[in-house]
């Protein structure tokens, strides 16, 4: 990888600390600064994704354009530098693992299965010991190309515990429709009558979550969790206008 020389002006005390770290690591000042910047940028990016791909119908393995829906989802994650994917496979683990194995291109795959699936919130709670930083969660039956870096920027700016991607649909009356104030989701109206919708924005199936979310998880539905977060103004909305296809409707 090519390198470019840059000039930095730093406080003297900070330079002394950098030099002390460089001496400890037996590298020069430039290398130490480069390492510290990389570590900081990595800490601000998302490297882990969790995908909900359980369920009786195994929708994530439906074939679309020559490969499973789940493969399309993971292709987009790889393009956005996700390194690790945890698959909440319910009782579908054998079918999914047989196809994908332990790696998909450059990404490491982990599986969590259940003998008796108890819903998305309960499944998500099972990854608590594996995650200690900001992560992304996705519905395994929805294909989209959400810009995760842009969504993360909104998430950081709002400082909320969770951010939900929202997409616009022509007929929102068969969905839960979001009510917003600015970027804050105030709640959802389930299947509003035509003409009575508070917006045309619905859950697009992509979420950025802080690890504190695990304190809120129980046996309730994921929708109940989001309703609780919206009541405490801990749920932000990221309005997304790109590709979106929900395979639960096909």
ZADREN-201988 format. One record per residue (C-alpha): x, y, z; residue number from 0. Coordinates in nm, 2 decimals. Layout:
% ZADREN-201988
      x      y      z seq
      X      Y      Z NUM
...
END
This chain:
% ZADREN-201988
      x      y      z seq
   0.00   0.00   0.00   0
   0.14   0.34  -0.10   1
   0.21   0.60   0.17   2
   0.19   0.97   0.17   3
   0.40   1.21   0.38   4
   0.20   1.45   0.60   5
   0.30   1.72   0.85   6
   0.13   1.74   1.19   7
   0.15   2.00   1.46   8
   0.08   1.85   1.80   9
   0.10   1.95   2.16  10
   0.44   1.88   2.31  11
   0.30   1.67   2.59  12
   0.11   1.45   2.34  13
   0.43   1.40   2.13  14
   0.60   1.28   2.45  15
   0.33   1.03   2.51  16
   0.35   0.91   2.15  17
   0.72   0.87   2.18  18
   0.69   0.67   2.50  19
   0.45   0.43   2.33  20
   0.68   0.41   2.03  21
   0.98   0.32   2.25  22
   0.77   0.06   2.43  23
   0.67  -0.10   2.10  24
   1.02  -0.06   1.95  25
   0.89   0.14   1.65  26
   0.95   0.50   1.52  27
   0.72   0.79   1.59  28
   0.56   0.78   1.24  29
   0.47   0.41   1.28  30
   0.33   0.46   1.62  31
   0.11   0.75   1.50  32
  -0.01   0.54   1.21  33
  -0.10   0.25   1.45  34
  -0.29   0.48   1.69  35
  -0.49   0.63   1.41  36
  -0.58   0.29   1.27  37
  -0.69   0.17   1.61  38
  -0.90   0.48   1.66  39
  -1.07   0.44   1.32  40
  -1.14   0.08   1.38  41
  -1.30   0.16   1.71  42
  -1.53   0.40   1.53  43
  -1.64   0.16   1.26  44
  -1.86  -0.15   1.27  45
  -1.70  -0.48   1.21  46
  -1.97  -0.72   1.34  47
  -2.31  -0.80   1.19  48
  -2.58  -1.01   1.34  49
  -2.84  -1.16   1.10  50
  -3.18  -1.29   1.19  51
  -3.22  -1.60   0.97  52
  -3.43  -1.84   1.17  53
  -3.80  -1.90   1.12  54
  -4.01  -2.18   0.99  55
  -4.01  -2.08   0.62  56
  -3.63  -2.03   0.60  57
  -3.68  -1.72   0.39  58
  -3.31  -1.63   0.40  59
  -3.23  -1.93   0.18  60
  -3.49  -1.85  -0.09  61
  -3.30  -1.82  -0.42  62
  -3.30  -1.48  -0.59  63
  -3.09  -1.40  -0.90  64
  -2.90  -1.73  -0.88  65
  -2.82  -1.74  -0.51  66
  -2.98  -1.73  -0.16  67
  -3.12  -1.41  -0.02  68
  -2.87  -1.44   0.26  69
  -2.58  -1.45   0.02  70
  -2.70  -1.11  -0.13  71
  -2.71  -0.97   0.23  72
  -2.36  -1.09   0.31  73
  -2.22  -0.96  -0.02  74
  -2.33  -0.61   0.07  75
  -2.18  -0.65   0.42  76
  -1.85  -0.76   0.28  77
  -1.84  -0.46   0.04  78
  -1.87  -0.24   0.35  79
  -1.58  -0.40   0.54  80
  -1.78  -0.62   0.78  81
  -1.54  -0.88   0.91  82
  -1.76  -1.10   1.13  83
  -2.11  -1.22   1.09  84
  -2.32  -1.40   1.36  85
  -2.61  -1.59   1.21  86
  -2.91  -1.63   1.44  87
  -3.02  -1.94   1.26  88
  -3.29  -2.08   1.50  89
  -3.34  -2.44   1.41  90
  -3.22  -2.37   1.05  91
  -2.85  -2.40   1.13  92
  -2.78  -2.72   0.95  93
  -2.93  -2.60   0.62  94
  -2.75  -2.26   0.64  95
  -2.42  -2.39   0.76  96
  -2.41  -2.66   0.49  97
  -2.43  -2.39   0.23  98
  -2.20  -2.12   0.38  99
  -1.97  -2.31   0.61 100
  -1.75  -2.11   0.86 101
  -1.64  -1.83   0.61 102
  -1.80  -1.64   0.34 103
  -1.54  -1.48   0.12 104
  -1.34  -1.26   0.37 105
  -1.59  -1.28   0.66 106
  -1.58  -1.52   0.95 107
  -1.92  -1.68   1.02 108
  -2.05  -1.78   1.36 109
  -2.38  -1.97   1.42 110
  -2.63  -1.96   1.71 111
  -2.91  -2.21   1.70 112
  -3.21  -2.30   1.92 113
  -3.40  -2.62   1.96 114
  -3.72  -2.42   2.02 115
  -3.71  -2.07   1.86 116
  -3.84  -1.80   2.09 117
  -3.83  -1.50   1.87 118
  -3.58  -1.24   1.76 119
  -3.54  -1.06   2.09 120
  -3.46  -1.38   2.27 121
  -3.23  -1.49   1.99 122
  -3.04  -1.16   2.00 123
  -2.99  -1.19   2.37 124
  -2.78  -1.50   2.31 125
  -2.50  -1.29   2.14 126
  -2.44  -1.07   2.45 127
  -2.12  -1.26   2.55 128
  -1.98  -1.23   2.20 129
  -2.03  -0.85   2.14 130
  -1.90  -0.55   2.34 131
  -1.91  -0.28   2.09 132
  -2.15  -0.11   1.84 133
  -2.28  -0.36   1.59 134
  -2.53  -0.40   1.31 135
  -2.83  -0.63   1.30 136
  -3.03  -0.72   0.99 137
  -3.34  -0.92   0.89 138
  -3.23  -1.22   0.69 139
  -3.52  -1.20   0.45 140
  -3.46  -0.83   0.34 141
  -3.21  -0.73   0.07 142
  -3.10  -0.37   0.07 143
  -2.78  -0.17   0.01 144
  -2.79   0.06   0.31 145
  -2.48   0.27   0.34 146
  -2.36   0.16   0.68 147
  -2.10   0.43   0.71 148
  -2.35   0.70   0.65 149
  -2.60   0.53   0.88 150
  -2.34   0.50   1.15 151
  -2.26   0.88   1.12 152
  -2.63   0.95   1.19 153
  -2.63   0.71   1.48 154
  -2.32   0.88   1.64 155
  -2.47   1.22   1.59 156
  -2.79   1.13   1.76 157
  -2.63   0.94   2.04 158
  -2.91   0.70   2.08 159
  -2.90   0.33   2.18 160
  -3.04   0.21   1.85 161
  -3.09   0.34   1.50 162
  -3.34   0.19   1.26 163
  -3.32   0.22   0.88 164
  -3.65   0.34   0.74 165
  -3.77   0.31   0.38 166
  -4.06   0.47   0.20 167
  -4.34   0.26   0.06 168
  -4.64   0.35  -0.15 169
  -4.89   0.16   0.06 170
  -4.79   0.17   0.43 171
  -5.13   0.04   0.55 172
  -5.00  -0.32   0.58 173
  -4.69  -0.22   0.79 174
  -4.60  -0.06   1.12 175
  -4.55   0.31   1.02 176
  -4.30   0.53   1.20 177
  -4.38   0.86   1.37 178
  -4.08   1.09   1.38 179
  -3.97   1.42   1.52 180
  -3.65   1.51   1.34 181
  -3.45   1.19   1.35 182
  -3.61   1.06   1.67 183
  -3.87   0.78   1.63 184
  -4.16   0.86   1.86 185
  -4.34   0.54   1.80 186
  -4.51   0.32   1.54 187
  -4.87   0.30   1.42 188
  -4.95  -0.06   1.32 189
  -5.13  -0.10   0.98 190
  -5.30   0.24   0.97 191
  -5.60   0.30   0.76 192
  -5.53   0.44   0.41 193
  -5.50   0.81   0.44 194
  -5.45   0.80   0.81 195
  -5.07   0.72   0.80 196
  -4.84   0.94   1.01 197
  -4.58   0.89   0.74 198
  -4.49   0.64   0.46 199
  -4.18   0.53   0.65 200
  -4.15   0.17   0.76 201
  -3.88  -0.05   0.92 202
  -3.63  -0.14   0.65 203
  -3.48  -0.43   0.86 204
  -3.13  -0.28   0.93 205
  -3.04  -0.17   1.28 206
  -2.73  -0.02   1.44 207
  -2.72  -0.11   1.81 208
  -2.51  -0.03   2.11 209
  -2.42  -0.32   2.34 210
  -2.63  -0.17   2.62 211
  -2.93  -0.30   2.42 212
  -2.88  -0.64   2.59 213
  -3.00  -0.49   2.92 214
  -3.34  -0.44   2.76 215
  -3.38  -0.78   2.60 216
  -3.62  -1.05   2.72 217
  -3.88  -1.28   2.58 218
  -4.08  -1.00   2.42 219
  -4.09  -0.94   2.04 220
  -3.83  -0.72   1.88 221
  -4.11  -0.49   1.78 222
  -4.19  -0.45   2.15 223
  -3.83  -0.36   2.22 224
  -3.83  -0.09   1.96 225
  -4.16   0.05   2.10 226
  -4.00   0.07   2.45 227
  -3.69   0.24   2.31 228
  -3.90   0.49   2.12 229
  -4.10   0.57   2.43 230
  -3.77   0.68   2.60 231
  -3.64   0.86   2.29 232
  -3.36   0.60   2.25 233
  -3.45   0.51   1.89 234
  -3.33   0.71   1.59 235
  -3.44   0.68   1.23 236
  -3.22   0.67   0.93 237
  -3.42   0.74   0.62 238
  -3.30   0.53   0.33 239
  -3.39   0.55  -0.03 240
  -3.20   0.27  -0.20 241
  -3.27  -0.09  -0.30 242
  -3.51  -0.27  -0.07 243
  -3.68  -0.60  -0.12 244
  -3.87  -0.79   0.15 245
  -3.88  -1.17   0.07 246
  -4.14  -1.23   0.34 247
  -4.39  -1.08   0.09 248
  -4.31  -1.31  -0.21 249
END
